[in-house]
Amino acid sequence: MKAMILAAGRGERMRPLTDDIPKPLLTVAGKPLIERHIEALVSAGFTELVINHAWLGEKIEAALGDGSRFGATITYSPEGEKGLETGGGIFRALPLLTGGDENKPFVVINGDVVTDFDFRSLLAFQQTLFDNFSLDNLAHLVLVPNPAFHPDGDFALEKGLVKNTGNAHYTFSGIGVYHPRLFADISGDTFPVAPLLRQAMDQSQVSGELYKGLWVDVGTRERLHEAEQALVGK
């Protein structure tokens, strides 16, 4: 199974840090955000990676190269300076992620989070759920307890299914497994992925899990500092 790192965000709230450096290359505890993801994915067995990029994307390619120094193969999906939003970025990269196999799921992770989530569990998930087509699962999302900046969360989690409504809502971590069928009816090129997920949730086609370990969304300079503090001693 291949993995995609979303690295096309402009990082407006991180300016001026991101005026000359793409957000995925910002360093946390001495190492670029995106390199932490690559190392964790390779350690878990994901060696075929796809990275999309937009703002200053050439700097990402120059910094990471073909991935060989990480023990991986990296393929890039350029989107132009403005980007295609999350859904559009994944949709454009589908041929790179599936090789034309419409039954081949893949992992997606936001490039601007810091986490110690063990990606090996997603390989196990793929083998047990996506191989059983009778479940008709279109996605599996990793949720986390709501951080202070997002107290209302995104989705509910009940008996292993992610739902739009429910008693307790959690925050989407930006980590998930997607089936190509999630994008089957798409005709545009720039769109968010959340509406597709919510539609699938209404059909009980999205499973999920709650992760309570290290997770920080590095969306502001303050949270960049928070991530630095969280990684001290790790």
Backbone as CSV, one residue per row, in Angstrom:
resi,resn,N_x,N_y,N_z,CA_x,CA_y,CA_z,C_x,C_y,C_z
1,MET,0.844,-1.188,0.000,0.000,0.000,0.000,0.888,1.249,0.000
2,LYS,0.507,2.229,-0.831,1.260,3.471,-0.903,0.712,4.482,0.100
3,ALA,1.502,5.514,0.356,1.079,6.574,1.274,1.315,7.922,0.625
4,MET,0.396,8.830,0.896,0.502,10.193,0.377,0.643,11.175,1.519
5,ILE,1.581,12.096,1.390,1.744,13.186,2.353,1.246,14.456,1.691
6,LEU,0.266,15.095,2.320,-0.294,16.336,1.784,0.616,17.503,2.157
7,ALA,1.206,18.120,1.149,2.208,19.156,1.416,1.990,20.402,0.567
8,ALA,0.731,20.637,0.154,0.468,21.736,-0.776,-0.051,23.000,-0.104
9,GLY,-0.202,22.990,1.207,-0.763,24.154,1.895,0.148,25.366,1.847
10,ARG,-0.459,26.541,1.775,0.308,27.795,1.709,0.861,28.178,3.077
11,GLY,0.173,27.819,4.148,0.657,28.170,5.482,0.512,29.638,5.805
12,GLU,-0.647,30.216,5.452,-0.865,31.646,5.665,-0.697,32.052,7.129
13,ARG,-1.209,31.225,8.047,-1.146,31.587,9.468,0.255,31.452,10.049
14,MET,1.160,30.866,9.265,2.540,30.714,9.728,3.455,31.821,9.196
15,ARG,2.908,32.714,8.393,3.738,33.790,7.849,4.249,34.681,8.985
16,PRO,5.469,35.230,8.850,6.324,35.241,7.652,7.225,34.012,7.502
17,LEU,7.109,33.035,8.410,7.980,31.868,8.327,7.837,31.158,6.984
18,THR,6.612,31.136,6.449,6.366,30.390,5.217,6.447,31.241,3.959
19,ASP,6.936,32.465,4.080,7.104,33.290,2.888,8.188,32.732,1.974
20,ASP,9.216,32.162,2.571,10.345,31.640,1.788,10.558,30.144,1.971
21,ILE,9.829,29.539,2.907,9.980,28.107,3.175,8.599,27.461,3.153
22,PRO,8.378,26.424,2.358,7.084,25.740,2.404,6.874,25.124,3.779
23,LYS,5.639,25.178,4.273,5.358,24.752,5.644,5.887,23.355,5.970
24,PRO,5.787,22.370,5.065,6.288,21.031,5.405,7.785,20.975,5.695
25,LEU,8.526,22.004,5.270,9.971,22.023,5.516,10.342,22.792,6.781
26,LEU,9.348,23.352,7.480,9.646,23.990,8.761,10.164,22.933,9.736
27,THR,11.157,23.312,10.509,11.766,22.347,11.422,11.081,22.355,12.786
28,VAL,10.935,21.172,13.341,10.425,20.987,14.688,11.428,20.114,15.422
29,ALA,11.994,20.640,16.496,13.022,19.916,17.252,14.153,19.465,16.329
30,GLY,14.558,20.366,15.438,15.735,20.124,14.611,15.521,19.320,13.348
31,LYS,14.271,18.994,13.007,14.025,18.175,11.815,12.774,18.682,11.095
32,PRO,12.809,18.781,9.757,11.625,19.232,9.016,10.418,18.340,9.274
33,LEU,9.253,18.965,9.338,8.006,18.235,9.578,7.863,17.044,8.641
34,ILE,8.069,17.276,7.361,7.808,16.233,6.386,8.808,15.081,6.499
35,GLU,10.022,15.377,6.920,10.998,14.294,7.105,10.576,13.377,8.250
36,ARG,9.956,13.936,9.270,9.458,13.096,10.373,8.419,12.108,9.852
37,HIS,7.538,12.575,8.979,6.533,11.685,8.407,7.168,10.599,7.544
38,ILE,8.105,11.006,6.714,8.744,10.036,5.823,9.427,8.939,6.633
39,GLU,10.166,9.324,7.643,10.877,8.334,8.459,9.899,7.400,9.174
40,ALA,8.801,7.953,9.684,7.822,7.124,10.390,7.124,6.166,9.431
41,LEU,6.803,6.642,8.241,6.141,5.788,7.251,7.061,4.672,6.785
42,VAL,8.308,4.999,6.496,9.261,3.980,6.049,9.481,2.945,7.145
43,SER,9.597,3.406,8.382,9.783,2.484,9.508,8.603,1.527,9.632
44,ALA,7.413,1.981,9.234,6.213,1.156,9.336,6.019,0.242,8.129
45,GLY,6.864,0.417,7.104,6.757,-0.447,5.934,6.221,0.223,4.682
46,PHE,5.963,1.531,4.756,5.507,2.278,3.580,6.727,2.874,2.879
47,THR,7.109,2.320,1.778,8.304,2.794,1.079,7.990,3.455,-0.253
48,GLU,6.740,3.390,-0.703,6.327,4.071,-1.932,5.443,5.250,-1.539
49,LEU,6.000,6.445,-1.678,5.331,7.649,-1.189,5.006,8.605,-2.336
50,VAL,3.888,9.290,-2.186,3.482,10.349,-3.106,3.343,11.630,-2.294
51,ILE,3.925,12.702,-2.790,3.846,13.995,-2.111,3.324,15.030,-3.090
52,ASN,2.212,15.684,-2.737,1.748,16.786,-3.576,2.366,18.084,-3.082
53,HIS,2.410,19.069,-3.934,2.939,20.361,-3.502,2.398,21.469,-4.392
54,ALA,2.444,22.686,-3.853,1.988,23.865,-4.579,2.972,25.010,-4.305
55,TRP,2.710,25.769,-3.236,3.562,26.902,-2.888,4.999,26.444,-2.624
56,LEU,5.952,26.983,-3.388,7.377,26.676,-3.247,7.652,25.170,-3.334
57,GLY,6.880,24.500,-4.151,7.019,23.048,-4.263,8.375,22.588,-4.732
58,GLU,9.028,23.425,-5.534,10.353,23.045,-6.027,11.350,22.888,-4.881
59,LYS,11.134,23.621,-3.783,12.022,23.497,-2.632,11.798,22.170,-1.914
60,ILE,10.571,21.679,-1.928,10.299,20.373,-1.328,11.001,19.285,-2.127
61,GLU,10.902,19.355,-3.449,11.565,18.352,-4.289,13.078,18.420,-4.127
62,ALA,13.607,19.630,-4.042,15.056,19.770,-3.891,15.526,19.215,-2.551
63,ALA,14.726,19.386,-1.513,15.126,18.947,-0.173,15.032,17.433,-0.014
64,LEU,14.022,16.821,-0.636,13.768,15.397,-0.411,14.289,14.500,-1.523
65,GLY,14.429,15.035,-2.709,14.918,14.240,-3.838,14.008,13.072,-4.164
66,ASP,14.617,11.975,-4.572,13.822,10.805,-4.970,13.461,9.899,-3.800
67,GLY,13.882,10.314,-2.594,13.543,9.549,-1.397,14.525,8.465,-1.027
68,SER,15.525,8.240,-1.855,16.436,7.113,-1.629,17.200,7.229,-0.312
69,ARG,17.501,8.432,0.118,18.259,8.557,1.373,17.418,8.182,2.592
70,PHE,16.095,8.094,2.399,15.207,7.655,3.475,14.839,6.179,3.348
71,GLY,15.309,5.540,2.274,14.905,4.166,2.015,13.541,4.078,1.366
72,ALA,13.158,5.149,0.662,11.839,5.210,0.036,11.956,5.639,-1.421
73,THR,10.855,5.510,-2.130,10.714,6.069,-3.470,9.644,7.146,-3.404
74,ILE,10.004,8.375,-3.744,9.063,9.486,-3.682,8.678,9.918,-5.083
75,THR,7.368,10.013,-5.322,6.831,10.557,-6.557,6.078,11.834,-6.208
76,TYR,6.239,12.864,-7.018,5.627,14.152,-6.712,4.408,14.417,-7.595
77,SER,3.445,15.135,-7.017,2.236,15.524,-7.730,2.098,17.044,-7.643
78,PRO,2.668,17.778,-8.589,2.613,19.245,-8.557,1.202,19.745,-8.848
79,GLU,0.830,20.842,-8.188,-0.515,21.388,-8.366,-0.531,22.849,-8.804
80,GLY,0.625,23.417,-9.093,0.642,24.838,-9.377,0.652,25.623,-8.084
81,GLU,0.854,26.910,-8.177,1.067,27.719,-6.980,-0.137,27.771,-6.051
82,LYS,-1.376,27.724,-6.581,-2.565,27.883,-5.748,-3.019,26.588,-5.090
83,GLY,-2.705,25.438,-5.639,-3.129,24.173,-5.061,-4.566,23.819,-5.416
84,LEU,-4.968,22.614,-5.075,-6.272,22.073,-5.481,-7.165,21.722,-4.296
85,GLU,-6.819,22.156,-3.096,-7.492,21.745,-1.862,-7.236,20.248,-1.629
86,THR,-7.642,19.776,-0.469,-7.286,18.408,-0.075,-7.872,17.360,-1.016
87,GLY,-9.163,17.453,-1.275,-9.795,16.463,-2.144,-9.239,16.487,-3.555
88,GLY,-9.074,17.689,-4.096,-8.537,17.808,-5.446,-7.117,17.298,-5.551
89,GLY,-6.338,17.528,-4.497,-4.962,17.046,-4.502,-4.884,15.534,-4.512
90,ILE,-5.729,14.900,-3.697,-5.743,13.432,-3.672,-6.246,12.893,-5.005
91,PHE,-7.301,13.518,-5.537,-7.894,13.060,-6.789,-6.875,13.112,-7.928
92,ARG,-6.113,14.206,-8.014,-5.106,14.307,-9.076,-4.037,13.225,-8.910
93,ALA,-3.715,12.881,-7.678,-2.644,11.910,-7.421,-3.105,10.463,-7.520
94,LEU,-4.397,10.214,-7.735,-4.908,8.838,-7.746,-4.135,7.906,-8.676
95,PRO,-3.823,8.301,-9.901,-3.060,7.382,-10.756,-1.716,6.983,-10.161
96,LEU,-1.096,7.897,-9.423,0.193,7.603,-8.791,0.005,6.680,-7.593
97,LEU,-1.128,6.806,-6.919,-1.382,6.037,-5.704,-1.903,4.636,-5.981
98,THR,-2.634,4.478,-7.059,-3.288,3.190,-7.328,-2.717,2.436,-8.516
99,GLY,-2.006,3.140,-9.392,-1.489,2.484,-10.594,-2.607,1.959,-11.484
100,GLY,-3.780,2.584,-11.383,-4.912,2.155,-12.184,-5.766,1.069,-11.550
101,ASP,-5.375,0.586,-10.374,-6.135,-0.456,-9.682,-7.212,0.215,-8.821
102,GLU,-8.463,0.125,-9.228,-9.556,0.802,-8.538,-9.907,0.180,-7.192
103,ASN,-9.279,-0.929,-6.863,-9.525,-1.577,-5.568,-8.307,-1.502,-4.660
104,LYS,-7.453,-0.517,-4.906,-6.206,-0.415,-4.154,-6.249,0.796,-3.219
105,PRO,-6.486,0.585,-1.924,-6.537,1.702,-0.970,-5.147,2.280,-0.713
106,PHE,-5.135,3.431,-0.075,-3.873,4.115,0.194,-4.022,4.953,1.452
107,VAL,-2.901,5.254,2.073,-2.864,6.081,3.282,-2.636,7.537,2.896
108,VAL,-3.279,8.443,3.624,-3.050,9.878,3.444,-2.770,10.486,4.815
109,ILE,-1.775,11.371,4.874,-1.468,12.066,6.128,-1.192,13.529,5.832
110,ASN,-1.753,14.403,6.656,-1.464,15.829,6.529,0.002,16.092,6.851
111,GLY,0.616,16.916,6.036,2.028,17.188,6.238,2.336,18.140,7.371
112,ASP,1.306,18.737,7.965,1.553,19.753,8.999,1.107,19.309,10.388
113,VAL,1.203,18.013,10.670,0.950,17.538,12.028,2.204,16.857,12.564
114,VAL,2.307,16.843,13.873,3.371,16.103,14.560,2.689,15.012,15.375
115,THR,3.123,13.777,15.206,2.475,12.670,15.899,3.439,11.504,16.054
116,ASP,3.152,10.644,17.031,3.904,9.400,17.160,3.003,8.204,16.832
117,PHE,1.939,8.458,16.083,1.035,7.387,15.660,1.814,6.308,14.911
118,ASP,1.511,5.052,15.191,2.194,3.927,14.564,1.455,3.543,13.283
119,PHE,2.034,3.869,12.148,1.380,3.626,10.866,1.267,2.148,10.517
120,ARG,1.956,1.287,11.257,1.830,-0.147,10.984,0.409,-0.634,11.193
121,SER,-0.342,0.029,12.064,-1.715,-0.389,12.307,-2.585,-0.184,11.079
122,LEU,-2.220,0.769,10.226,-3.003,1.010,9.017,-2.743,-0.070,7.972
123,LEU,-1.555,-0.622,7.971,-1.292,-1.767,7.094,-2.149,-2.947,7.510
124,ALA,-2.245,-3.174,8.811,-3.069,-4.267,9.315,-4.535,-4.014,8.986
125,PHE,-4.950,-2.765,9.087,-6.332,-2.419,8.766,-6.646,-2.740,7.308
126,GLN,-5.730,-2.371,6.436,-5.955,-2.630,5.014,-6.138,-4.117,4.749
127,GLN,-5.368,-4.932,5.410,-5.416,-6.369,5.171,-6.702,-6.998,5.708
128,THR,-7.250,-6.429,6.780,-8.418,-7.065,7.402,-9.748,-6.497,6.916
129,LEU,-9.791,-5.216,6.541,-11.058,-4.615,6.155,-11.199,-4.372,4.658
130,PHE,-10.218,-3.725,4.052,-10.372,-3.406,2.640,-10.307,-4.647,1.765
131,ASP,-9.719,-5.722,2.249,-9.705,-6.952,1.474,-11.062,-7.654,1.520
132,ASN,-11.933,-7.227,2.440,-13.258,-7.806,2.561,-14.249,-6.829,1.925
133,PHE,-14.478,-6.982,0.625,-15.256,-5.994,-0.106,-16.715,-5.952,0.330
134,SER,-17.201,-6.992,1.031,-18.588,-6.987,1.469,-18.850,-5.868,2.470
135,LEU,-17.797,-5.371,3.115,-17.967,-4.290,4.077,-18.181,-2.945,3.380
136,ASP,-17.786,-2.869,2.113,-17.976,-1.651,1.316,-17.437,-0.418,2.025
137,ASN,-16.309,-0.570,2.681,-15.711,0.544,3.404,-14.991,1.477,2.431
138,LEU,-15.234,2.772,2.552,-14.606,3.733,1.656,-13.479,4.507,2.323
139,ALA,-13.438,4.498,3.648,-12.368,5.220,4.340,-12.272,4.739,5.787
140,HIS,-11.096,4.946,6.358,-10.854,4.692,7.771,-10.104,5.900,8.305
141,LEU,-10.664,6.570,9.312,-10.083,7.803,9.817,-9.545,7.631,11.228
142,VAL,-8.424,8.272,11.483,-7.863,8.318,12.831,-8.316,9.623,13.469
143,LEU,-9.048,9.509,14.561,-9.525,10.672,15.298,-8.711,10.856,16.574
144,VAL,-8.705,12.079,17.089,-7.965,12.384,18.315,-8.857,13.202,19.239
145,PRO,-8.553,13.206,20.560,-9.295,14.082,21.471,-9.201,15.531,21.013
146,ASN,-10.241,16.298,21.250,-10.295,17.663,20.729,-9.251,18.566,21.390
147,PRO,-8.413,19.220,20.588,-7.463,20.185,21.153,-8.183,21.466,21.558
148,ALA,-7.496,22.302,22.294,-8.109,23.528,22.811,-8.600,24.440,21.691
149,PHE,-7.914,24.463,20.565,-8.301,25.369,19.483,-9.479,24.837,18.661
150,HIS,-9.900,23.582,18.929,-10.997,22.980,18.164,-11.884,22.157,19.113
151,PRO,-12.506,22.814,20.084,-13.184,22.093,21.164,-14.415,21.298,20.747
152,ASP,-15.035,21.644,19.626,-16.259,20.958,19.213,-16.002,19.723,18.349
153,GLY,-14.755,19.535,17.922,-14.414,18.359,17.135,-15.010,18.375,15.739
154,ASP,-14.898,17.226,15.051,-15.361,17.097,13.671,-16.433,16.031,13.501
155,PHE,-16.148,14.822,14.022,-17.011,13.681,13.769,-17.243,12.892,15.060
156,ALA,-18.328,12.114,15.053,-18.604,11.199,16.154,-18.030,9.822,15.824
157,LEU,-17.771,9.033,16.838,-17.259,7.676,16.667,-18.096,6.742,17.514
158,GLU,-18.812,5.826,16.855,-19.682,4.899,17.560,-19.507,3.488,17.009
159,LYS,-19.080,2.592,17.873,-18.911,1.177,17.525,-18.051,0.994,16.270
160,GLY,-16.975,1.769,16.208,-16.028,1.620,15.115,-16.402,2.332,13.838
161,LEU,-17.536,3.038,13.821,-17.948,3.797,12.643,-17.881,5.291,12.926
162,VAL,-17.394,6.047,11.953,-17.349,7.500,12.071,-18.657,8.054,11.520
163,LYS,-19.271,8.965,12.283,-20.579,9.494,11.914,-20.582,11.019,11.968
164,ASN,-21.528,11.604,11.232,-21.670,13.055,11.252,-22.248,13.550,12.566
165,THR,-23.104,12.740,13.178,-23.750,13.143,14.428,-23.560,12.051,15.471
166,GLY,-23.591,12.456,16.736,-23.421,11.496,17.813,-23.215,12.222,19.123
167,ASN,-23.111,11.474,20.201,-22.999,12.080,21.528,-21.675,12.789,21.749
168,ALA,-20.575,12.180,21.287,-19.246,12.765,21.498,-18.551,12.943,20.156
169,HIS,-18.029,14.132,19.935,-17.307,14.405,18.702,-15.806,14.483,18.985
170,TYR,-15.043,14.005,18.026,-13.589,14.058,18.103,-13.041,14.786,16.875
171,THR,-11.766,15.104,16.929,-11.117,15.840,15.848,-10.436,14.884,14.881
172,PHE,-10.607,15.137,13.595,-9.921,14.344,12.582,-8.436,14.685,12.613
173,SER,-7.605,13.674,12.715,-6.166,13.878,12.871,-5.458,14.254,11.580
174,GLY,-6.131,14.054,10.444,-5.450,14.223,9.163,-4.782,12.948,8.697
175,ILE,-5.024,11.854,9.405,-4.465,10.545,9.050,-5.624,9.623,8.682
176,GLY,-5.538,8.978,7.540,-6.613,8.081,7.145,-6.208,7.135,6.041
177,VAL,-7.050,6.149,5.819,-6.920,5.252,4.685,-8.125,5.500,3.788
178,TYR,-7.886,5.644,2.486,-8.968,5.927,1.549,-9.025,4.866,0.464
179,HIS,-10.247,4.554,0.047,-10.446,3.666,-1.085,-10.713,4.526,-2.311
180,PRO,-10.177,4.166,-3.481,-10.416,4.976,-4.684,-11.893,5.207,-4.981
181,ARG,-12.760,4.293,-4.551,-14.187,4.457,-4.831,-14.771,5.695,-4.159
182,LEU,-14.094,6.217,-3.133,-14.556,7.441,-2.485,-14.629,8.587,-3.489
183,PHE,-13.786,8.535,-4.519,-13.683,9.614,-5.501,-14.346,9.245,-6.833
184,ALA,-15.186,8.220,-6.828,-15.719,7.666,-8.074,-16.558,8.660,-8.873
185,ASP,-17.280,9.550,-8.217,-18.212,10.428,-8.930,-17.698,11.856,-9.081
186,ILE,-16.406,12.047,-8.925,-15.820,13.387,-8.994,-15.604,13.804,-10.449
187,SER,-15.935,15.060,-10.743,-15.701,15.591,-12.083,-14.878,16.877,-12.059
188,GLY,-14.782,17.538,-10.899,-14.017,18.774,-10.811,-12.562,18.530,-10.480
189,ASP,-11.812,19.611,-10.251,-10.394,19.443,-9.931,-9.977,20.118,-8.630
190,THR,-10.785,21.042,-8.093,-10.437,21.729,-6.856,-11.606,21.616,-5.885
191,PHE,-11.409,20.848,-4.812,-12.509,20.621,-3.872,-11.960,20.037,-2.570
192,PRO,-12.674,20.237,-1.453,-12.275,19.643,-0.174,-12.696,18.181,-0.112
193,VAL,-12.071,17.420,0.758,-12.410,16.007,0.883,-13.522,15.769,1.904
194,ALA,-13.739,16.709,2.822,-14.711,16.498,3.900,-16.122,16.178,3.403
195,PRO,-16.654,16.871,2.384,-18.005,16.520,1.934,-18.116,15.083,1.422
196,LEU,-17.072,14.575,0.780,-17.094,13.188,0.323,-17.132,12.236,1.510
197,LEU,-16.360,12.543,2.532,-16.341,11.703,3.726,-17.689,11.742,4.447
198,ARG,-18.276,12.920,4.551,-19.561,13.033,5.242,-20.655,12.258,4.492
199,GLN,-20.625,12.301,3.179,-21.590,11.548,2.396,-21.428,10.048,2.630
200,ALA,-20.179,9.594,2.681,-19.917,8.176,2.946,-20.318,7.792,4.368
201,MET,-20.139,8.710,5.316,-20.553,8.437,6.694,-22.050,8.189,6.777
202,ASP,-22.822,8.935,6.003,-24.271,8.757,6.010,-24.677,7.368,5.534
203,GLN,-23.771,6.703,4.797,-24.035,5.348,4.315,-23.291,4.298,5.146
204,SER,-22.771,4.708,6.305,-22.015,3.812,7.196,-20.829,3.172,6.482
205,GLN,-20.122,3.973,5.696,-19.007,3.468,4.907,-17.657,4.014,5.364
206,VAL,-17.617,4.602,6.565,-16.360,5.140,7.096,-16.133,4.573,8.494
207,SER,-15.078,3.818,8.661,-14.717,3.315,9.976,-13.698,4.258,10.610
208,GLY,-13.385,4.023,11.875,-12.454,4.924,12.533,-11.926,4.375,13.837
209,GLU,-10.965,5.084,14.377,-10.359,4.741,15.660,-9.986,6.025,16.376
210,LEU,-9.882,5.946,17.690,-9.488,7.100,18.498,-8.060,6.901,18.976
211,TYR,-7.197,7.867,18.649,-5.799,7.801,19.069,-5.549,8.849,20.143
212,LYS,-4.981,8.422,21.269,-4.790,9.328,22.401,-3.322,9.657,22.667
213,GLY,-2.451,9.329,21.720,-1.038,9.624,21.882,-0.688,11.031,21.411
214,LEU,0.587,11.247,21.136,1.078,12.560,20.708,0.470,12.963,19.370
215,TRP,-0.122,14.139,19.335,-0.642,14.703,18.088,-0.763,16.204,18.261
216,VAL,-0.112,16.944,17.378,-0.194,18.403,17.388,-0.393,18.881,15.955
217,ASP,-1.411,19.693,15.743,-1.633,20.328,14.443,-0.795,21.603,14.409
218,VAL,0.195,21.627,13.521,1.114,22.771,13.461,0.546,23.802,12.491
219,GLY,-0.523,24.474,12.917,-1.188,25.426,12.040,-0.837,26.872,12.312
220,THR,-0.199,27.139,13.447,0.197,28.499,13.798,1.593,28.452,14.411
221,ARG,2.198,29.626,14.549,3.528,29.669,15.169,3.477,29.236,16.626
222,GLU,2.336,29.520,17.288,2.184,29.098,18.683,2.161,27.567,18.776
223,ARG,1.466,26.928,17.832,1.397,25.470,17.872,2.692,24.836,17.374
224,LEU,3.471,25.571,16.605,4.811,25.096,16.248,5.650,24.985,17.517
225,HIS,5.534,25.983,18.383,6.246,25.947,19.662,5.723,24.808,20.529
226,GLU,4.416,24.594,20.502,3.821,23.491,21.276,4.386,22.151,20.810
227,ALA,4.534,21.987,19.500,5.089,20.747,18.973,6.541,20.580,19.405
228,GLU,7.293,21.674,19.410,8.679,21.626,19.878,8.740,21.119,21.314
229,GLN,7.887,21.662,22.160,7.876,21.268,23.572,7.470,19.808,23.716
230,ALA,6.526,19.351,22.896,6.051,17.970,23.001,7.122,16.962,22.609
231,LEU,8.033,17.385,21.742,9.062,16.478,21.241,10.342,16.503,22.078
232,VAL,10.415,17.366,23.076,11.607,17.419,23.921,11.801,16.070,24.603
233,GLY,12.947,15.503,24.405,13.281,14.226,25.018,12.848,13.024,24.212
234,LYS,12.166,13.249,23.065,11.747,12.110,22.235,12.738,11.842,21.126
